[in-house]
């Protein structure tokens, strides 16, 4: 799946081709099943990149996929792998990791967004030691049953220090109940081969009241 921001915008004066419509459908399916986006956000994102999409078709397609995911969620366990991943990330935050799953599709854009968000929040209560994250490509692979890869690194890009951080990430993931594959190299991402991506969408609090 190409990153949406890399797709050429369709001309609003011409109808979408079947190929473009299929591309939009693949994009909305991905966005729904990641659990990152609300229906309104999905519609807005796709309208930005496919301006010729008929609003009625897009709204119906998003709603149908959303209902399909909602039905699937009824059979999910109360605590999913995504919940356990959140527990592992919380433990890593306490150790000074900038850790998250990012909706940005590539590793490069995800890391940039992660660092920017960290700076905007004025950091943590502890001195940051490094990062640990998955990008949209990693989530896509997990949705397809390939498990989840996590990139990581020392805050100063020191390989020896990164290996130490990798051990801490492995320990946090194992404590959360994951099987972890990693060769103790700073150049290799950790892999949780049995991680199944089942993420329920949780709306952000409005801050009102």
N, C-alpha and C positions, 0 to 999 in steps of 0.2 A: 504493500500500500504506500503510494507516494505521500509525502507530507502535504497537507492541504495548502499551506502557504506557497508551495512550489508549483501548484497547478495553475495553468493559464486561465484567466477569467473568461467566461463565455460572454459574448456580446449580448447586452440586454435586448437588442433589436432582432436577434435570431434565436429560434428555438434550439433547445439542447439536442445533440445527437444521441442516439441510443448508447454510444460508448460513454458520453459524458454523464448520462443519466445513471448508467451502471456504476460509474465512478462515484457519483454522489451517493448512491445506495450503499456501496461498500463503506464509504466514509461515515455515513450515519450509523450503520451497524456497528462499526468500530467504536464510535463515540458513545453510543448507548451502552454497550456491554463493558466498557471500561469502568463505568460508574462515576466518571469524573464530571459529567455535564448534565444539566437539566434539559428537558425538551426544548425550552425556549432558547437556551444557549446553542443547542445543536442546530436548530432552525436558523438562528442568526449567523452562525459560522458558515453554514453551507450556502446561505443566501449571499454572503459576501464573496464567495469564490465561484458560485454558479448563479450569476445574476439572472439568467434566463429560466431558472427553475420556477415552475408554476407554484405559487404559495400553497394552493389547495393540495397538490400532489405531495409536496414536501411535508406539510403538516400531517397528512394522512400516513405517509411512509414512516415518519418518526414515531407517530402514535402507535402504529401497528408493531413496530420493533420494540417500543417501550413496553407495550402490553405483553409481548412475547417474553421479554426479560422478567417482567413482574410475575408472570406465571411460573417461570423457571425458579425464581427466588423462593417460591413456596416449598420447594423440595430441598433447598439448601440447608445445611446445618446452622444452628443458631450462631455458632462461632465458625467463621470461614478462615481459609488460609490468609485472606487479606486482613482479617482482624488480627490474626497471630503475627502477621508481618508488621502491623501497626505496633503491636507490643514489643517486637524486636527493635523497631526504630525508636520507640520511646526509651528503651534501655540504652540504645546508642546515643541518643540525645543527652542523656545524663553523663555520658563519657566524653561529650564534646564533639560528637559527629553532627555534621549537617546532613541529615538523612531523610529521604522522601522518595516517593514515586511521582514522577513529573509527567504531565500530559504532553509536553513537547516530544516530538517524534524521534529526534536523533539524540545521541549522547552529547554531542557538542552543545546543541541548543538547550538540552535539559540541564546540563551543568551550569551554563550561563544563567538560566532562569533561577536555579537553586541558589546560586551565590547572590544574585540580585535580591531575591526574596529574603535571604539571610541578612544582607546589609540593611534592607528596608526595615526589618524587625529589630535592628540594633543588637543582633546576636543573641546568645544564650546567657544563662547564669554562669556558665563555665567557659574557659578559654577553648575556642574551637581547635580541634586537632586534625580534622580531615572531613572528607565527604563519603557518602554511600548512597547510591541512587539507582533507580531503574528509569528508563525513558519509554516513550510510546512504543517503540519497536520491541522492547522487552515485554511490555504488557501484551502486545499483539501475539508474540510467540507463546506467552503463557496462556492466552485465550485459546490458542490452537493446540494446547496440550504439551508444549515443549518445556514446561517449567519456567522459572524466573531467574534471570541473570541480574546481578548487582555489580555495578562499577564502583570502584572506591579508590581513594588515594590520600596521601598525607597532605596537609595544608601547604607544605613547602615542596611538594613533589619529590620527597626523599624516598628512594626505593626501600631501604632498610626499615624506615619508619612505617612505610605503607604495608609491609609484610606484618608488622606488629598489629597494625589496625585491621588487617585482613583476618588475623587470628581472633581479634575481639568481635568482628562481624560474624565469623563462623560460630563462635561461642554463643552470641546473642540469638542467632538463628536456630541453633540446636536447642538452646534453652526454651525457645518458643515452639519446639516440636518438629522442626524441619530436618530432613536429611540434607546435608551440604556436601557438595563436591567442589574441591579447590586444590590446586597443586602447590600452594604456599609461595606463589610467585606474585610480585607486584604488578606484573604485566597481564595477569589472568583474572577475569572476573569470577566471583563466587557464583555457584549455580545450585538452585534448589529444584531438582528435577521433578519432584512430586507436588510442587506448588501449583494449585489450580486457581485461576483467577476468577473469583466470585465476589464481586464488590458491589454492595448495595449503595445506591446514590443517597447521600445525606445532604439536604439543603443547608446552606449557611444560615445561621441565625440572623434575623433582620436587624437586630439591635434596637428595636422599638420597644416601648413600654418600660 
